[in-house]
């Protein structure tokens, strides 16, 4: 039996706790008991800091999601998935959790719940009603427990954000009263009351005193006496502005002088007319460290600071999980580090002539954005577009982004010294003349009417598959606690019906692929020429043409490296079947067919399309 251990925990804090050793020990002990050979721990499946309640571990990006998808496609016979308990797999509703187990066991996989030593496979689910009830009970317990925890956590954060009453916990005498005020933000105040009790000294942190309450040293207060209220800042290290630090009592923010100076410098430069890209180059050239690590300053990070209203003290509470805001913006929440005058100067409309081609018309202007790399350092090539008002035709250049943005190493040395600027237009013309007819596969010029008809059939078929899946999910709920043979027969029949529906859907997808490929090769070249005429237009047709060509080039080109030493742009196609070298003036220096490795399934369609075009050209 091929053993596949799986670990999951929901937050980064748990990583340093007992959850990993506990899960590892439980899985290892049960594997030893069953005589299963475990792989090295470095090869175990892990979802680190991933929620099981939200199902993120089962998403296509989750380790478990990728594994279950592979199991359903290729089968899981002879493999066993080992987990500590069911809630490691999912904390969603019982229908979803048990439905997932049904899906993978139907594909042949065995699931071992090591904590209670339960083996779950297709045969056991069909023949053991007690096991199914146990699964449903475990799933419901895990889901209810997490839901309750979420509600309590939300209530706790709301109480912190909105404030809560503070009362005396043990009777005692006041020995000290401290009135505090934040130097950085006068709106932040606090009162610390220290009381001597019979056995200890208690300190109560307040934001405001109760109405009419003025404590003095020597006053005695009995238990449950209302002292006032405390409201704390609802922030973690990731949500607190990077130029501020949250005080230990969570009532104040403390500015970090060196970071505040960087923000103020950025605003002063931008207000004086310096562009974001130029500011980026200045910061990187001066070796200014970024706020939250990262690979040097970039225009987007500069823009984020300029757009942030936190610099003038405003806060808007937002839930990242729900992607929505709560309440109105709160002024004077943060210490203001930028004056209103400087803020207005920086955020006012930019002076000077309005640059033509801004906004949607420049989207996908750089056809090489995902594939062009510097040969010297491996970084992406930066696209510099220079409008020419007189001619109406823009010039554009490509230069190493590490050099252009002045990025440096830890010792202050330049990351790249390759300063050559490559003229963009000759390279585009040369590459498109050489590759375009092979890069644009038939699917880009498919028969719209025929595809529309097949799409309609596919939509109906997908709906049928979803309906059957819903019936199966509902049937799982009905089977809980039941030993009915009729339910079991009904479940088997629905599974067969679902398999046939999915097979019909696959057949329709194959028909779609065929329909997209029905085009006369001679017409293909003419259509390519028509698209070439569209790519420079600043309208919807031009945007569509650039997107079409860019997607085709991304699917065909494996490497595009700018080598100033050799004086060539070196281009290799997928699977190294063809190599092209282009000079800076656009001349094709070399165009070679190579006999490389056998192409993968993903690469083969692109290479087949190229060979077909070449044979008919």
Secondary structure in CASP SS format (residue, H / E / C, confidence):
PFRMAT SS
TARGET T0000
AUTHOR 0000-0000-0000
METHOD secondary structure of the structure
MODEL  1
X C 1.00
X E 1.00
X E 1.00
X E 1.00
X E 1.00
X E 1.00
X E 1.00
X E 1.00
X E 1.00
X C 1.00
X C 1.00
X H 1.00
X H 1.00
X H 1.00
X H 1.00
X C 1.00
X C 1.00
X C 1.00
X H 1.00
X H 1.00
X H 1.00
X H 1.00
X H 1.00
X H 1.00
X H 1.00
X H 1.00
X H 1.00
X H 1.00
X H 1.00
X H 1.00
X H 1.00
X H 1.00
X H 1.00
X H 1.00
X C 1.00
X C 1.00
X C 1.00
X C 1.00
X C 1.00
X C 1.00
X H 1.00
X H 1.00
X H 1.00
X C 1.00
X E 1.00
X E 1.00
X E 1.00
X E 1.00
X C 1.00
X C 1.00
X C 1.00
X C 1.00
X C 1.00
X C 1.00
X C 1.00
X H 1.00
X H 1.00
X H 1.00
X C 1.00
X C 1.00
X C 1.00
X C 1.00
X H 1.00
X H 1.00
X H 1.00
X H 1.00
X H 1.00
X H 1.00
X H 1.00
X H 1.00
X H 1.00
X H 1.00
X H 1.00
X H 1.00
X C 1.00
X C 1.00
X C 1.00
X C 1.00
X E 1.00
X E 1.00
X E 1.00
X E 1.00
X E 1.00
X C 1.00
X C 1.00
X H 1.00
X H 1.00
X H 1.00
X H 1.00
X C 1.00
X C 1.00
X C 1.00
X C 1.00
X H 1.00
X H 1.00
X H 1.00
X H 1.00
X H 1.00
X H 1.00
X H 1.00
X H 1.00
X H 1.00
X H 1.00
X H 1.00
X H 1.00
X H 1.00
X C 1.00
X C 1.00
X C 1.00
X E 1.00
X E 1.00
X E 1.00
X E 1.00
X C 1.00
X C 1.00
X C 1.00
X C 1.00
X E 1.00
X E 1.00
X E 1.00
X C 1.00
X H 1.00
X H 1.00
X H 1.00
X H 1.00
X H 1.00
X H 1.00
X C 1.00
X H 1.00
X H 1.00
X H 1.00
X H 1.00
X H 1.00
X H 1.00
X H 1.00
X H 1.00
X H 1.00
X H 1.00
X H 1.00
X H 1.00
X H 1.00
X H 1.00
X H 1.00
X H 1.00
X H 1.00
X H 1.00
X H 1.00
X H 1.00
X H 1.00
X H 1.00
X H 1.00
X H 1.00
X H 1.00
X H 1.00
X H 1.00
X H 1.00
X H 1.00
X H 1.00
X H 1.00
X H 1.00
X H 1.00
X H 1.00
X C 1.00
X E 1.00
X E 1.00
X E 1.00
X E 1.00
X C 1.00
X C 1.00
X C 1.00
X C 1.00
X E 1.00
X E 1.00
X E 1.00
X E 1.00
X E 1.00
X E 1.00
X E 1.00
X E 1.00
X E 1.00
X E 1.00
X C 1.00
X C 1.00
X C 1.00
X C 1.00
X C 1.00
X C 1.00
X C 1.00
X E 1.00
X E 1.00
X E 1.00
X E 1.00
X E 1.00
X E 1.00
X E 1.00
X E 1.00
X E 1.00
X C 1.00
X C 1.00
X C 1.00
X E 1.00
X E 1.00
X E 1.00
X E 1.00
X E 1.00
X E 1.00
X C 1.00
X E 1.00
X E 1.00
X C 1.00
X C 1.00
X C 1.00
X C 1.00
X C 1.00
X C 1.00
X C 1.00
X C 1.00
X C 1.00
X C 1.00
X E 1.00
X E 1.00
X C 1.00
X C 1.00
X C 1.00
X C 1.00
X E 1.00
X E 1.00
X E 1.00
X E 1.00
X E 1.00
X C 1.00
X C 1.00
X C 1.00
X C 1.00
X C 1.00
X C 1.00
X C 1.00
X C 1.00
X C 1.00
X C 1.00
X C 1.00
X C 1.00
X C 1.00
X E 1.00
X E 1.00
X E 1.00
X C 1.00
X C 1.00
X C 1.00
X C 1.00
X C 1.00
X C 1.00
X E 1.00
X E 1.00
X E 1.00
X C 1.00
X H 1.00
X H 1.00
X H 1.00
X H 1.00
X H 1.00
X H 1.00
X H 1.00
X H 1.00
X H 1.00
X H 1.00
X H 1.00
X H 1.00
X H 1.00
X H 1.00
X H 1.00
X C 1.00
X C 1.00
X C 1.00
X C 1.00
X H 1.00
X H 1.00
X H 1.00
X H 1.00
X H 1.00
X H 1.00
X H 1.00
X H 1.00
X H 1.00
X H 1.00
X C 1.00
X C 1.00
X C 1.00
X C 1.00
X C 1.00
X C 1.00
X C 1.00
X C 1.00
X C 1.00
X C 1.00
X C 1.00
X C 1.00
X C 1.00
X H 1.00
X H 1.00
X H 1.00
X H 1.00
X H 1.00
X H 1.00
X H 1.00
X H 1.00
X H 1.00
X C 1.00
X H 1.00
X H 1.00
X H 1.00
X H 1.00
X C 1.00
X C 1.00
X E 1.00
X E 1.00
X E 1.00
X E 1.00
X E 1.00
X C 1.00
X C 1.00
X C 1.00
X C 1.00
X E 1.00
X E 1.00
X E 1.00
X E 1.00
X E 1.00
X E 1.00
X E 1.00
X C 1.00
X C 1.00
X C 1.00
X C 1.00
X C 1.00
X C 1.00
X C 1.00
X C 1.00
X C 1.00
X H 1.00
X H 1.00
X H 1.00
X H 1.00
X H 1.00
X H 1.00
X H 1.00
X H 1.00
X C 1.00
X C 1.00
X C 1.00
X C 1.00
X C 1.00
X C 1.00
X C 1.00
X C 1.00
X C 1.00
X C 1.00
X C 1.00
X H 1.00
X H 1.00
X H 1.00
X H 1.00
X C 1.00
X C 1.00
X C 1.00
X C 1.00
X C 1.00
X C 1.00
X C 1.00
X C 1.00
X C 1.00
X E 1.00
X E 1.00
X E 1.00
X C 1.00
X C 1.00
X C 1.00
X C 1.00
X C 1.00
X E 1.00
X E 1.00
X E 1.00
X E 1.00
X E 1.00
X E 1.00
X E 1.00
X C 1.00
X C 1.00
X C 1.00
X C 1.00
X C 1.00
X C 1.00
X C 1.00
X C 1.00
X E 1.00
X E 1.00
X E 1.00
X E 1.00
X E 1.00
X E 1.00
X H 1.00
X H 1.00
X H 1.00
X H 1.00
X C 1.00
X C 1.00
X C 1.00
X E 1.00
X C 1.00
X C 1.00
X C 1.00
X C 1.00
X C 1.00
X E 1.00
X C 1.00
X C 1.00
X C 1.00
X C 1.00
X C 1.00
X C 1.00
X C 1.00
X E 1.00
X E 1.00
X H 1.00
X H 1.00
X H 1.00
X H 1.00
X H 1.00
X H 1.00
X H 1.00
X H 1.00
X H 1.00
X H 1.00
X H 1.00
X H 1.00
X H 1.00
X H 1.00
X H 1.00
X H 1.00
X C 1.00
X C 1.00
X H 1.00
X H 1.00
X H 1.00
X H 1.00
X C 1.00
X C 1.00
X H 1.00
X H 1.00
X H 1.00
X H 1.00
X H 1.00
X H 1.00
X H 1.00
X H 1.00
X H 1.00
X H 1.00
X H 1.00
X H 1.00
X H 1.00
X H 1.00
X H 1.00
X H 1.00
X H 1.00
X H 1.00
X H 1.00
X H 1.00
X H 1.00
X H 1.00
X H 1.00
X H 1.00
X H 1.00
X H 1.00
X H 1.00
X H 1.00
X H 1.00
X H 1.00
X H 1.00
X H 1.00
X C 1.00
X C 1.00
X C 1.00
X C 1.00
X C 1.00
X H 1.00
X H 1.00
X H 1.00
X H 1.00
X H 1.00
X H 1.00
X H 1.00
X H 1.00
X H 1.00
X H 1.00
X H 1.00
X H 1.00
X H 1.00
X H 1.00
X H 1.00
X H 1.00
X H 1.00
X H 1.00
X H 1.00
X H 1.00
X H 1.00
X H 1.00
X H 1.00
X H 1.00
X H 1.00
X H 1.00
X H 1.00
X H 1.00
X H 1.00
X H 1.00
X H 1.00
X H 1.00
X C 1.00
X C 1.00
X C 1.00
X C 1.00
X H 1.00
X H 1.00
X H 1.00
X H 1.00
X H 1.00
X H 1.00
X H 1.00
X H 1.00
X H 1.00
X H 1.00
X H 1.00
X H 1.00
X C 1.00
X C 1.00
X C 1.00
X C 1.00
X C 1.00
X C 1.00
X C 1.00
X H 1.00
X H 1.00
X H 1.00
X H 1.00
X H 1.00
X H 1.00
X H 1.00
X H 1.00
X H 1.00
X H 1.00
X H 1.00
X H 1.00
X H 1.00
X H 1.00
X H 1.00
X H 1.00
X H 1.00
X E 1.00
X E 1.00
X E 1.00
X E 1.00
X E 1.00
X E 1.00
X E 1.00
X C 1.00
X C 1.00
X C 1.00
X C 1.00
X E 1.00
X E 1.00
X E 1.00
X E 1.00
X E 1.00
X E 1.00
X H 1.00
X H 1.00
X H 1.00
X C 1.00
X E 1.00
X E 1.00
X E 1.00
X E 1.00
X E 1.00
X E 1.00
X C 1.00
X C 1.00
X C 1.00
X C 1.00
X E 1.00
X E 1.00
X E 1.00
X E 1.00
X E 1.00
X E 1.00
X C 1.00
X C 1.00
X C 1.00
X C 1.00
X C 1.00
X C 1.00
X C 1.00
X H 1.00
X H 1.00
X H 1.00
X H 1.00
X H 1.00
X H 1.00
X H 1.00
X H 1.00
X H 1.00
X H 1.00
X H 1.00
X H 1.00
X H 1.00
X H 1.00
X H 1.00
X H 1.00
X C 1.00
END
